[in-house]
Amino acid sequence: MHLAQLLASAMRRRHLSVEALALTTGIRTPRIKAFLEDGTDGPVHPTAQELKELADTLALPAESVTQDAQRVVATT
């Protein structure tokens, strides 16, 4: 599953807005919005620490969050 879809689905399940997720994780709101719009395909790429924070906060398995990011790193 694409990172953007994974995040959007998890946020819906937990009833979290972008702003609430930003406040909880410490990741800036514009970065989270970029991840939701483009996943790892856009100009803003999530760091390993950001992916860990998102996975922890949204109760997602870390490997499911990092799979898409690793695919992009491998192709660049």
C-alpha positions as CSV (number, residue, x, y, z in Angstrom):
1,M,0.0,0.0,0.0
2,H,1.2,3.5,-0.9
3,L,2.4,5.6,2.1
4,A,-0.1,8.3,1.5
5,Q,-3.0,5.8,1.5
6,L,-1.6,4.0,4.6
7,L,-1.4,7.3,6.5
8,A,-4.8,8.6,5.5
9,S,-6.5,5.3,6.4
10,A,-4.8,5.1,9.8
11,M,-5.6,8.8,10.5
12,R,-9.3,8.2,9.7
13,R,-9.4,5.1,11.9
14,R,-7.9,7.1,14.9
15,H,-9.9,10.2,14.1
16,L,-6.8,12.4,13.8
17,S,-6.4,15.5,11.8
18,V,-3.2,16.6,10.2
19,E,-2.7,19.2,12.9
20,A,-3.3,16.7,15.7
21,L,-0.8,14.3,14.2
22,A,1.7,17.1,13.8
23,L,1.2,18.1,17.4
24,T,1.6,14.4,18.6
25,T,4.6,13.6,16.5
26,G,6.5,16.9,16.4
27,I,6.5,16.7,12.6
28,R,5.6,20.0,11.0
29,T,2.1,20.1,9.5
30,P,3.2,21.0,5.9
31,R,5.5,17.9,5.9
32,I,2.6,15.6,7.0
33,K,0.3,17.2,4.3
34,A,3.0,16.5,1.7
35,F,3.3,12.8,2.8
36,L,-0.5,12.5,2.6
37,E,-0.7,14.1,-0.9
38,D,2.4,12.5,-2.5
39,G,3.6,9.7,-0.2
40,T,7.2,9.2,-1.0
41,D,6.8,10.1,-4.7
42,G,6.8,13.9,-4.2
43,P,9.6,16.4,-3.6
44,V,9.4,16.0,0.2
45,H,10.7,12.6,1.4
46,P,10.1,11.4,5.0
47,T,13.2,10.7,7.1
48,A,13.6,7.4,9.0
49,Q,12.8,9.2,12.3
50,E,9.6,10.7,10.8
51,L,8.5,7.3,9.6
52,K,9.1,5.8,13.0
53,E,7.2,8.6,14.7
54,L,4.3,8.1,12.3
55,A,4.2,4.4,12.7
56,D,4.3,4.6,16.5
57,T,1.6,7.3,16.8
58,L,-0.7,5.6,14.3
59,A,-0.1,2.1,15.8
60,L,1.1,0.8,12.4
61,P,3.7,-1.9,12.0
62,A,7.0,-0.1,11.3
63,E,7.8,-2.3,8.3
64,S,4.5,-1.4,6.5
65,V,5.4,2.3,6.8
66,T,9.0,1.9,5.7
67,Q,8.4,-0.4,2.8
68,D,7.3,2.3,0.4
69,A,10.1,4.6,1.5
70,Q,12.7,1.9,1.0
71,R,11.4,1.2,-2.5
72,V,11.9,4.9,-3.4
73,V,15.4,5.0,-1.9
74,A,16.4,1.9,-3.9
75,T,15.3,3.4,-7.2
76,T,17.1,6.8,-6.7
